[in-house]
Amino acid sequence: MKNKIIALLGAALLVSACSDSGSDNMDVTVHAAPGSAADFKANRRDRVFFDFNQATLSADAKKISAEQATWLKTYPATKATIEGHCDVRGTADFNRALGAKRAAAAKQQLVKDGVAADRLKTISYGKDRPLVPGTTDVAHAQNRVAVTVVE
């Protein structure tokens, strides 16, 4: 009987030790070294999106670029590659060219926002490396993008 009571008390202690304070909010903080690729990804939106068959930045994309530029200017030794992507529609050659235009447009905007051009390089993946698999409208929209990758 004594062992059962001890086991029951032990179980009660374990349960009470594992319970939370009643808060349903989970605060998750990402700790990354300032100026690192992880810091950029955690604290800035790393992609700008484009309309179908377009390589012109929208007003929202320009705001995102300004945020990226602010971060990049804070860490002037940091370099970045801008990847141009497309959805799976169209030929491989057409999409490689469009991806290059998208990456160039994103780079040009960062330069306009004050980032030195020699810190930025571009690459086009066209439709060869989709970020989101699939052929839905949502997948297509997520793949019409330029992604800034900090090195």
Beta strands, then each sheet from edge to edge (+ up, - down):
strand 1: 47-49
strand 2: 80-85
strand 3: 120-126
strand 4: 145-150
sheet 1: 1+ 4- 2+ 3+
end
